[in-house]
Amino acid sequence: MHLLRKKPRTATGFAASGALSIALAGALVTALAIAPSAALAMQNQAQSKEQNTQGGSKKQLSSVQREIAEQKSAIVQVSKKRRKLNAQLKKDDFAIAKVAKAINTTGKSLTATQKKLTSLAKEKRQLTKDKQQQEKALAHQLRTAYTTGQHDYLKMLLNQEESSQVQRSLTYYQYLNKARIEEIESFQATIARLSEVEVEQQAKAAQLANLQKTQQTQRKALEQSKQQRKATLTALRKELLSNKQKLAKLEQEEANLVAELERLARQSALAKNLPGLGKLKRKLRWPVSGRVKHSFGTRKQGYLRWKGVMLSAGVGKQVTSIYSGKVLFADWLKGYGLVTVIDHGKGYMSLYGHNQALLKNVGDTVEPGEPIALVGQSGGQSEPGLYFEIRHRGKAVNPKIWCK
């Protein structure tokens, strides 16, 4: 068995080994020298990235906050604009009401004047006929008096023997003379009255022409007011785009109405002499004839339901009271326009909304079927009609229970 021997290292081996060690050591030193610089660079890069991220976030936050501020400012401006438009709508409704009421009054005057003219024309025809008859009768009397009167009267004076006959003849002639005088006076009165009628007729004709001219001017003003209202309404509706906004608006309007009716109910409690509607179910007439557009209890918007009925009717049509009572409210109410509320006693009230004009004032008493307003579309309605409610002790009840 041969033993393996280690060969002794030569000088060349030692030299190679030393060179490798030196190279490795140099590389290690270089690596150790470079490492801190690379780490520092990476750290700086990370910090820069973080700073950029933070700067971007701050910038984004600032932008969002600016948008929120702008939106809040826009909401404030929209609210201001909406309030301004609602005020303008109220003003427009009152302007229309004023002109419509004036037209209604002028229309009554026109009717009365035309009726008077017809009556005067009829009286004139009768007076002319009477005048002709009186002329004939008077002419006949004058001819008779002329042909026979002088001879008979002279014969009577010459015949002095029969005194009783003379007396009777005198009485007869006095009677004829009196009748003739009365006929003449009647004839003169007819002529005078005929002249008066002709003058009055001319005055009424002039009055009629002025009234017609006034009504034309009023109708023109009414049309201008309606156009202004239409523009206001269009602008207002642009501010109410979402259903949420519409619902909030309706909720507020209903709350306003309920609050007002509660106040009126407390005021109504003071009236002791009004009979109420308790015994009048299915006996009352509707305040205006027309198609029921929205029925009691049907959906209005969202969860809201109609507390009354919406009746479709033409602009200017008369709205009448369903029963006797006292006017508690006659004014403009947001969302309902020009409103009349009548107290019927025993906790019963009726409400009439969206009118063009109100014909009665607070405190007025009304009878069943008496005109109280004119149909319109005040309060922001796009179409004319009447909103009608009946309430008992503040609670809305179905009008169909009372009206037929």
C-alpha positions as CSV (number, residue, x, y, z in Angstrom):
1,M,0.0,0.0,0.0
2,H,1.4,3.2,-1.1
3,L,0.8,6.3,1.0
4,L,-0.2,9.5,-0.9
5,R,2.1,12.3,-0.2
6,K,1.3,16.0,-0.3
7,K,3.3,17.8,-2.9
8,P,5.1,20.8,-1.6
9,R,3.7,24.3,-2.7
10,T,5.7,25.9,-5.3
11,A,6.4,29.6,-5.5
12,T,4.1,29.8,-8.5
13,G,1.2,28.4,-6.5
14,F,1.7,30.9,-3.7
15,A,1.8,33.8,-6.1
16,A,-1.5,32.8,-7.8
17,S,-3.3,32.3,-4.5
18,G,-2.1,35.7,-3.2
19,A,-3.3,37.4,-6.3
20,L,-6.8,36.0,-6.0
21,S,-7.0,37.0,-2.4
22,I,-6.0,40.5,-3.2
23,A,-8.6,40.7,-6.0
24,L,-11.4,39.5,-3.8
25,A,-10.4,41.9,-1.1
26,G,-10.4,44.8,-3.5
27,A,-13.8,43.8,-4.8
28,L,-15.2,43.6,-1.3
29,V,-13.8,47.0,-0.4
30,T,-15.3,48.5,-3.5
31,A,-18.7,46.9,-2.8
32,L,-18.6,48.1,0.8
33,A,-17.8,51.6,-0.5
34,I,-20.6,51.6,-3.1
35,A,-23.3,50.1,-0.8
36,P,-23.9,53.2,1.4
37,S,-24.2,55.5,-1.6
38,A,-26.8,53.2,-3.3
39,A,-28.8,52.9,-0.1
40,L,-28.7,56.6,0.3
41,A,-29.9,57.1,-3.3
42,M,-32.8,54.7,-2.8
43,Q,-33.7,56.4,0.5
44,N,-33.8,59.8,-1.2
45,Q,-35.8,58.4,-4.1
46,A,-38.4,56.9,-1.7
47,Q,-38.6,60.2,0.3
48,S,-39.0,62.1,-3.0
49,K,-41.8,59.8,-4.1
50,E,-43.5,60.1,-0.7
51,Q,-43.2,63.9,-0.8
52,N,-44.7,63.9,-4.3
53,T,-47.6,61.7,-3.2
54,Q,-48.2,63.9,-0.2
55,G,-48.1,67.0,-2.4
56,G,-50.5,65.4,-4.8
57,S,-52.9,64.4,-2.0
58,K,-52.8,67.9,-0.5
59,K,-53.4,69.4,-4.0
60,Q,-56.3,67.0,-4.6
61,L,-57.8,67.8,-1.1
62,S,-57.5,71.5,-1.8
63,S,-59.3,71.0,-5.1
64,V,-62.1,69.0,-3.5
65,Q,-62.5,71.6,-0.7
66,R,-62.7,74.3,-3.4
67,E,-65.3,72.4,-5.3
68,I,-67.3,71.9,-2.1
69,A,-67.1,75.6,-1.3
70,E,-68.2,76.4,-4.9
71,Q,-71.1,73.9,-4.6
72,K,-72.2,75.4,-1.3
73,S,-72.0,78.9,-2.8
74,A,-74.0,77.6,-5.8
75,I,-76.6,76.1,-3.5
76,V,-76.9,79.4,-1.7
77,Q,-77.3,81.3,-5.0
78,V,-79.9,78.8,-6.2
79,S,-81.8,79.1,-3.0
80,K,-81.7,82.9,-3.3
81,K,-82.8,82.7,-6.9
82,R,-85.6,80.3,-6.1
83,R,-86.9,82.6,-3.3
84,K,-86.7,85.5,-5.7
85,L,-88.6,83.5,-8.4
86,N,-91.2,82.4,-5.9
87,A,-91.7,86.1,-4.9
88,Q,-92.0,87.0,-8.5
89,L,-94.5,84.2,-9.1
90,K,-96.6,85.5,-6.2
91,K,-96.4,89.0,-7.7
92,D,-97.4,87.7,-11.1
93,D,-100.3,85.8,-9.7
94,F,-101.5,88.9,-7.9
95,A,-101.1,91.0,-11.1
96,I,-103.2,88.4,-13.0
97,A,-105.8,88.3,-10.2
98,K,-106.1,92.1,-10.2
99,V,-106.7,92.3,-13.9
100,A,-109.0,89.3,-14.0
101,K,-111.1,90.8,-11.2
102,A,-111.3,94.1,-13.1
103,I,-112.3,92.2,-16.3
104,N,-115.0,90.4,-14.3
105,T,-116.3,93.7,-12.9
106,T,-116.2,95.3,-16.4
107,G,-118.0,92.3,-17.8
108,K,-120.8,92.8,-15.3
109,S,-121.0,96.5,-16.2
110,L,-121.1,95.6,-19.9
111,T,-123.9,93.2,-19.3
112,A,-125.9,95.7,-17.2
113,T,-125.3,98.5,-19.8
114,Q,-126.3,96.3,-22.7
115,K,-129.4,95.2,-20.7
116,K,-130.2,98.9,-20.0
117,L,-129.8,99.7,-23.7
118,T,-132.2,96.9,-24.7
119,S,-134.7,98.2,-22.1
120,L,-134.3,101.8,-23.4
121,A,-134.8,100.7,-27.0
122,K,-138.0,98.8,-26.0
123,E,-139.3,101.9,-24.0
124,K,-138.4,104.1,-27.0
125,R,-140.5,101.9,-29.4
126,Q,-143.4,102.0,-27.0
127,L,-143.2,105.8,-26.5
128,T,-143.0,106.3,-30.2
129,K,-146.1,104.1,-30.6
130,D,-147.9,106.0,-27.8
131,K,-146.9,109.3,-29.4
132,Q,-148.4,108.3,-32.7
133,Q,-151.7,107.2,-31.1
134,Q,-151.9,110.4,-29.0
135,E,-151.3,112.5,-32.1
136,K,-154.2,110.8,-33.9
137,A,-156.5,111.1,-30.8
138,L,-155.6,114.7,-30.3
139,A,-156.0,115.5,-34.0
140,H,-159.4,113.9,-33.9
141,Q,-160.5,115.8,-30.9
142,L,-159.3,119.1,-32.4
143,R,-161.2,118.4,-35.7
144,T,-164.4,117.5,-33.7
145,A,-164.1,120.6,-31.6
146,Y,-163.6,122.8,-34.6
147,T,-166.4,121.4,-36.7
148,T,-169.1,121.0,-34.0
149,G,-167.9,122.8,-30.9
150,Q,-168.6,126.4,-31.8
151,H,-172.1,125.8,-33.2
152,D,-173.3,123.6,-30.3
153,Y,-171.8,126.0,-27.8
154,L,-173.5,129.1,-29.4
155,K,-176.8,127.2,-29.6
156,M,-176.6,126.4,-25.9
157,L,-176.0,130.1,-25.0
158,L,-178.9,131.3,-27.1
159,N,-181.3,128.7,-25.6
160,Q,-181.9,130.3,-22.2
161,E,-185.3,128.5,-21.6
162,E,-183.9,125.2,-20.4
163,S,-181.5,126.1,-17.6
164,S,-181.0,122.4,-16.6
165,Q,-180.0,121.6,-20.1
166,V,-177.6,124.5,-20.2
167,Q,-176.0,123.3,-17.0
168,R,-175.6,119.7,-18.3
169,S,-174.1,121.0,-21.5
170,L,-171.6,123.2,-19.6
171,T,-170.5,120.2,-17.5
172,Y,-170.1,118.1,-20.7
173,Y,-168.0,120.7,-22.4
174,Q,-165.9,121.2,-19.2
175,Y,-165.3,117.4,-19.1
176,L,-164.3,117.3,-22.8
177,N,-162.0,120.3,-22.3
178,K,-160.4,118.6,-19.3
179,A,-159.9,115.4,-21.2
180,R,-158.4,117.3,-24.1
181,I,-156.0,119.1,-21.7
182,E,-155.0,115.8,-20.1
183,E,-154.4,114.3,-23.5
184,I,-152.3,117.2,-24.5
185,E,-150.3,117.0,-21.2
186,S,-149.9,113.2,-21.7
187,F,-148.7,113.8,-25.2
188,Q,-146.2,116.4,-24.0
189,A,-145.0,114.0,-21.2
190,T,-144.5,111.3,-23.9
191,I,-142.4,113.6,-26.0
192,A,-140.3,114.7,-23.0
193,R,-139.7,111.1,-21.9
194,L,-138.8,110.1,-25.5
195,S,-136.2,112.9,-25.6
196,E,-134.8,111.7,-22.2
197,V,-134.6,108.1,-23.4
198,E,-132.8,109.2,-26.6
199,V,-130.2,111.2,-24.5
200,E,-129.8,108.3,-22.0
201,Q,-129.5,105.9,-24.9
202,Q,-126.7,107.9,-26.4
203,A,-124.9,108.1,-23.0
204,K,-125.2,104.4,-22.4
205,A,-123.9,103.7,-25.9
206,A,-120.9,105.8,-25.2
207,Q,-120.4,104.1,-21.9
208,L,-120.6,100.7,-23.6
209,A,-118.0,101.7,-26.1
210,N,-115.7,102.9,-23.2
211,L,-116.2,99.7,-21.3
212,Q,-115.4,97.6,-24.4
213,K,-112.2,99.7,-24.9
214,T,-111.3,99.3,-21.2
215,Q,-111.9,95.6,-21.4
216,Q,-109.6,95.3,-24.4
217,T,-106.9,97.1,-22.5
218,Q,-107.4,94.9,-19.5
219,R,-107.2,91.7,-21.6
220,K,-104.0,92.9,-23.1
221,A,-102.6,93.6,-19.6
222,L,-103.8,90.2,-18.5
223,E,-102.0,88.5,-21.4
224,Q,-98.8,90.4,-20.6
225,S,-99.0,89.3,-16.9
226,K,-99.6,85.7,-18.1
227,Q,-96.5,85.8,-20.3
228,Q,-94.4,87.2,-17.4
229,R,-95.8,84.4,-15.2
230,K,-94.9,81.8,-17.8
231,A,-91.3,83.0,-18.0
232,T,-91.0,83.0,-14.2
233,L,-92.5,79.5,-14.0
234,T,-90.1,78.2,-16.6
235,A,-87.1,79.7,-14.7
236,L,-88.4,78.3,-11.4
237,R,-88.8,74.8,-12.8
238,K,-85.3,74.7,-14.1
239,E,-84.3,75.0,-10.4
240,L,-86.3,72.0,-9.5
241,L,-84.8,69.3,-11.6
242,S,-84.7,66.2,-9.3
243,N,-87.5,64.3,-7.8
244,K,-85.9,64.8,-4.4
245,Q,-86.1,68.5,-4.8
246,K,-89.7,68.3,-5.9
247,L,-90.6,66.1,-3.0
248,A,-88.9,68.4,-0.5
249,K,-90.8,71.4,-2.1
250,L,-94.1,69.6,-1.9
251,E,-93.5,68.5,1.7
252,Q,-92.7,72.1,2.7
253,E,-95.8,73.4,0.9
254,E,-98.0,70.8,2.6
255,A,-96.5,71.7,6.0
256,N,-97.3,75.4,5.3
257,L,-100.9,74.5,4.4
258,V,-101.4,72.3,7.4
259,A,-100.0,75.0,9.7
260,E,-102.3,77.6,8.2
261,L,-105.3,75.4,8.4
262,E,-104.6,74.6,12.0
263,R,-104.4,78.3,12.8
264,L,-107.7,78.8,10.9
265,A,-109.2,75.8,12.8
266,R,-108.5,77.5,16.1
267,Q,-110.1,80.7,14.8
268,S,-113.0,78.7,13.4
269,A,-113.7,77.2,16.9
270,L,-114.9,80.7,17.9
271,A,-117.8,80.5,15.4
272,K,-120.8,79.0,17.2
273,N,-123.7,79.8,14.9
274,L,-122.6,78.0,11.7
275,P,-124.4,74.6,11.1
276,G,-121.5,72.6,9.7
277,L,-121.7,69.9,6.9
278,G,-122.5,66.9,9.1
279,K,-125.9,66.2,7.7
280,L,-125.1,67.2,4.1
281,K,-123.3,64.1,2.7
282,R,-124.0,63.6,-1.0
283,K,-126.2,66.8,-1.0
284,L,-123.7,69.5,-2.0
285,R,-122.7,70.6,-5.5
286,W,-119.1,70.8,-6.6
287,P,-117.6,74.3,-6.6
288,V,-117.0,74.1,-10.3
289,S,-118.0,71.6,-13.0
290,G,-115.1,69.8,-14.6
291,R,-113.2,66.6,-15.0
292,V,-111.5,65.2,-11.8
293,K,-107.8,65.3,-12.7
294,H,-106.4,64.0,-9.4
295,S,-108.6,62.1,-6.9
296,F,-108.4,62.2,-3.1
297,G,-105.9,59.8,-1.7
298,T,-104.0,59.0,-4.9
299,R,-100.2,59.3,-5.1
300,K,-99.0,62.8,-5.6
301,Q,-95.2,62.6,-5.3
302,G,-93.1,60.0,-3.5
303,Y,-95.1,58.9,-0.4
304,L,-97.2,62.1,-0.5
305,R,-100.9,61.7,-1.5
306,W,-103.6,64.1,-2.6
307,K,-105.5,65.6,0.4
308,G,-108.2,66.9,-1.9
309,V,-109.2,66.8,-5.6
310,M,-107.9,68.7,-8.6
311,L,-110.7,69.7,-10.9
312,S,-109.9,70.6,-14.5
313,A,-111.8,73.8,-15.6
314,G,-111.4,76.8,-17.9
315,V,-109.6,80.0,-16.9
316,G,-112.0,82.6,-15.5
317,K,-114.8,80.2,-14.8
318,Q,-116.7,81.0,-11.6
319,V,-115.9,79.1,-8.4
320,T,-118.9,78.8,-6.0
321,S,-119.1,78.1,-2.3
322,I,-120.4,74.6,-1.6
323,Y,-122.4,75.8,1.4
324,S,-123.0,78.8,3.6
325,G,-120.2,80.0,5.8
326,K,-117.7,82.7,6.6
327,V,-114.5,83.5,4.7
328,L,-111.5,82.8,7.0
329,F,-108.7,83.1,4.5
330,A,-108.3,84.9,1.2
331,D,-104.7,85.3,0.1
332,W,-101.7,83.8,-1.7
333,L,-100.2,80.7,-0.2
334,K,-97.0,79.1,-1.6
335,G,-97.6,76.1,-3.7
336,Y,-101.4,76.7,-3.8
337,G,-101.5,80.2,-5.2
338,L,-104.6,82.4,-4.5
339,V,-106.6,80.5,-1.9
340,T,-110.0,81.0,-0.3
341,V,-110.9,79.1,2.9
342,I,-114.5,79.1,4.2
343,D,-115.6,78.1,7.7
344,H,-118.9,76.2,7.7
345,G,-119.0,75.6,11.4
346,K,-118.7,72.5,13.6
347,G,-115.1,72.1,12.6
348,Y,-115.8,71.9,8.9
349,M,-113.9,74.0,6.4
350,S,-113.6,74.0,2.6
351,L,-110.5,75.2,0.6
352,Y,-110.3,76.5,-2.9
353,G,-106.8,76.9,-4.5
354,H,-105.0,77.9,-7.6
355,N,-107.5,80.6,-8.4
356,Q,-107.0,83.4,-10.9
357,A,-108.8,86.0,-8.7
358,L,-110.6,86.1,-5.4
359,L,-114.0,87.7,-5.2
360,K,-114.5,87.6,-1.5
361,N,-112.6,89.1,1.4
362,V,-111.9,87.7,4.9
363,G,-114.9,88.1,7.1
364,D,-117.5,88.0,4.3
365,T,-120.4,85.7,4.6
366,V,-121.3,83.5,1.7
367,E,-124.4,81.5,0.6
368,P,-124.5,78.1,-1.2
369,G,-123.6,78.6,-4.9
370,E,-122.4,82.1,-4.4
371,P,-119.3,83.0,-6.6
372,I,-116.2,83.3,-4.5
373,A,-113.4,83.1,-7.0
374,L,-112.4,82.6,-10.7
375,V,-110.6,79.5,-11.9
376,G,-106.9,80.0,-12.7
377,Q,-103.5,78.4,-12.4
378,S,-101.8,80.5,-9.7
379,G,-99.1,79.0,-7.5
380,G,-97.1,77.5,-10.3
381,Q,-99.6,75.4,-12.1
382,S,-99.0,74.7,-15.8
383,E,-102.7,74.1,-16.6
384,P,-105.8,75.9,-15.2
385,G,-107.9,74.1,-12.6
386,L,-109.3,74.2,-9.1
387,Y,-107.8,72.5,-6.1
388,F,-110.6,71.7,-3.6
389,E,-110.4,70.3,-0.1
390,I,-112.9,69.6,2.7
391,R,-111.5,69.3,6.2
392,H,-113.1,68.3,9.5
393,R,-111.3,69.3,12.7
394,G,-108.1,69.8,10.6
395,K,-108.2,66.4,9.0
396,A,-108.7,66.2,5.2
397,V,-111.7,64.1,4.1
398,N,-112.8,62.9,0.7
399,P,-114.9,65.6,-1.0
400,K,-116.9,62.9,-2.9
401,I,-118.6,62.0,0.4
402,W,-120.2,65.4,0.4
403,C,-120.4,66.5,-3.2
404,K,-122.5,64.9,-6.0
